[in-house]
Amino acid sequence: MKYSELKNILKNETLVVPVEHSQADEEFEWNLFDALLQNHAVLSDGLQNNWDSESAGTFMYNKIGLRLMPYDLVKFDKLPAAQAKHFKRLILSPNGQKFIAHSKRIKNSEN
């Protein structure tokens, strides 16, 4: 898929961020493109599904990470068997890393 097509798809996919997971005074709508660009460092380190169900990490795993999987921007990390029994971790895929790098190049060329 072309970069511009994927960018448009991600910009049109929105999620509502509740107050408890934002720095705003009220919930707000966010698109997946901005969520990915602003949280790529977290995704590089990995999002795990074993955090407290009310935590920001669980929100990011369920509402951002899992929704980026169909676009091959994130993937499940290979974990040792002992860890894999208890949780899964999402990380940026190679395509996700390329997408982030290309987005940064475009943003820098616009400035």
Secondary structure as GFF3:
##gff-version 3
##sequence-region A 1 111
A	DSSP	alpha_helix	3	12	.	.	.	ID=ss1
A	DSSP	beta_strand	14	17	.	.	.	ID=ss2
A	DSSP	three_ten_helix	19	21	.	.	.	ID=ss3
A	DSSP	beta_strand	28	31	.	.	.	ID=ss4
A	DSSP	alpha_helix	32	38	.	.	.	ID=ss5
A	DSSP	alpha_helix	40	45	.	.	.	ID=ss6
A	DSSP	beta_strand	47	48	.	.	.	ID=ss7
A	DSSP	alpha_helix	56	60	.	.	.	ID=ss8
A	DSSP	pi_helix	61	65	.	.	.	ID=ss9
A	DSSP	alpha_helix	66	68	.	.	.	ID=ss10
A	DSSP	three_ten_helix	69	71	.	.	.	ID=ss11
A	DSSP	beta_strand	74	76	.	.	.	ID=ss12
A	DSSP	alpha_helix	81	84	.	.	.	ID=ss13
A	DSSP	beta_strand	89	92	.	.	.	ID=ss14
A	DSSP	alpha_helix	94	110	.	.	.	ID=ss15
###
